[in-house]
Amino acid sequence: MNHRSSTPNRYEASIEQHRRRCQVVAGGVNSNVRLAGRPAPLTFARAAGAHLWDVDGNRYIDYAGGMGPMLLGHGHPRVLDAVRRALEVGQCFAGQNEYEAAFAEQLVGAVPWIENIRIGLSGSEMDLLAVRIARSITGRRRVLRFAGHYHGWLDPLLVGAGPLPTPYGRPPVGAGQSLAASDDVLIAEWNDLEVVAEVLDAEDVACVLMEPVMCNTGVIAPADGYLEGVRQLCRRHGTLLVIDEVITGFRLGLTGAQGFLGVQGDMTIYAKAIASGYPMAVLGTSRELLAAVGRGEVNHSGTYNAAVLSVAAGVETLKILVETDPYPALERTTGRLVAELRRIGAHKGLAVDHIGGSMFQLRFGPADTIRSLAQYVDGSDQAALIRFLDALQDVGVRPTSRGLWFVSTAHDDAVVDETLERTEAALARC
Ligand SMILES: Cc1ncc(COP(=O)(O)O)c(C=O)c1O
């Protein structure tokens, strides 16, 4: 890759790290999401609060937030203390630890529609567990999911959004993936209730799986009545509704998108913000739906599931969220940032998609409401977005590589002021 920025030496040490990694690590990264290192691939030396520092000593105001987990900012002192104490307890027991009951009780206490949980490592795995439970309960195999949503990198849920078969159909899969694994997965455009009705009429569907707010392509809210409609259709057809709150959970409020939007699924998947950057994901549902897992009939296993440090971080993260209720302040900070970005970017065609909560998407295109992947593709000038994201990195503001911003409790007014100043400088370059 040809790494170019307005200040050529700014990334020297990062580029050297990348060069070394590329000799021994495929593509120089350990997650394909990080392949697009533009305008230069960064290597970070450390993080604190709302900031990251790269190995060249450049400071970034961080809005990537680890791709979502860092809701409390980097290195929240209470989380660090809890993890330090847990270090003395142990790491991995091939058995239970005392944090597990505490965590589950807290989560069940915080989210009224959750009675039982299982803890795993990643959102990808827990989405698959939900599908497995849905199949075992309903005796059906089909899964309906939506174009532009993401449910992890594993077969069978990683299916291409490609050109959609009309009005729904079997999606394409990536190189090396099993066609058989995704044989039962159907994909439809998001926010089209008629298609959901058509699929559930025509096929025996075990579960409908969705991000309640599409955050993996823009930030796209469900249209009025859409979630309620899907909920009703699922009930009518005996299909389970799985709500993937890996991004929205604990970010769109303590009860996530389901609390925010007032519609509840049958199973919920949490990850990211639930444990402040430690590897942990959760499936939460009723006692009844998890019973077969508890009896050992539906398999859910994993060496590192509920490892000591992760659950200790989860316990403390949930405690902080319940005790301090950071949501009004997060809403204020994010609202101000969104309003100011719209103001300073309007003349360049910058649109900001935000429905509430501490995440939003930048887009170059008409400020109209976007409702689907197809509309997003039409309404977003990707080349302009990439130019702007390159310029933002050069001035030390770091959203995710697709223009999604995550705000944390560490982003105070001074950080927002500095962000806006730097963002204006980046806009001037585009
Ligand atoms: C909505 C959603 N579901 C599932 C996943 C997969 O989670 P993980 O990366 O922890 O496997 C992601 C990851 O970004 C996600 O955004």
The ligand as a MOL file (V3000), in Angstrom:
LIG
                    3D

  0  0  0     0  0            999 V3000
M  V30 BEGIN CTAB
M  V30 COUNTS 16 16 0 0 0
M  V30 BEGIN ATOM
M  V30 1 C -24.0550 -6.3540 15.4280 0
M  V30 2 C -22.8680 -7.2560 15.5600 0
M  V30 3 N -23.0710 -8.5590 15.8060 0
M  V30 4 C -22.0500 -9.4110 15.9570 0
M  V30 5 C -20.7540 -8.9830 15.8440 0
M  V30 6 C -19.6310 -9.9470 16.0250 0
M  V30 7 O -19.0600 -9.7520 17.2680 0
M  V30 8 P -17.5440 -10.2170 17.5510 0
M  V30 9 O -16.6640 -9.3390 16.7330 0
M  V30 10 O -17.4000 -10.0410 19.0320 0
M  V30 11 O -17.4720 -11.6450 17.1450 0
M  V30 12 C -20.4930 -7.6250 15.6030 0
M  V30 13 C -19.1170 -7.1310 15.5010 0
M  V30 14 O -18.8440 -6.0040 15.1810 0
M  V30 15 C -21.5820 -6.7460 15.4410 0
M  V30 16 O -21.3950 -5.4420 15.1770 0
M  V30 END ATOM
M  V30 BEGIN BOND
M  V30 1 1 1 2
M  V30 2 1 2 3
M  V30 3 2 2 15
M  V30 4 2 3 4
M  V30 5 1 4 5
M  V30 6 1 5 6
M  V30 7 2 5 12
M  V30 8 1 6 7
M  V30 9 1 7 8
M  V30 10 2 8 9
M  V30 11 1 8 10
M  V30 12 1 8 11
M  V30 13 1 12 13
M  V30 14 1 12 15
M  V30 15 2 13 14
M  V30 16 1 15 16
M  V30 END BOND
M  V30 END CTAB
M  END
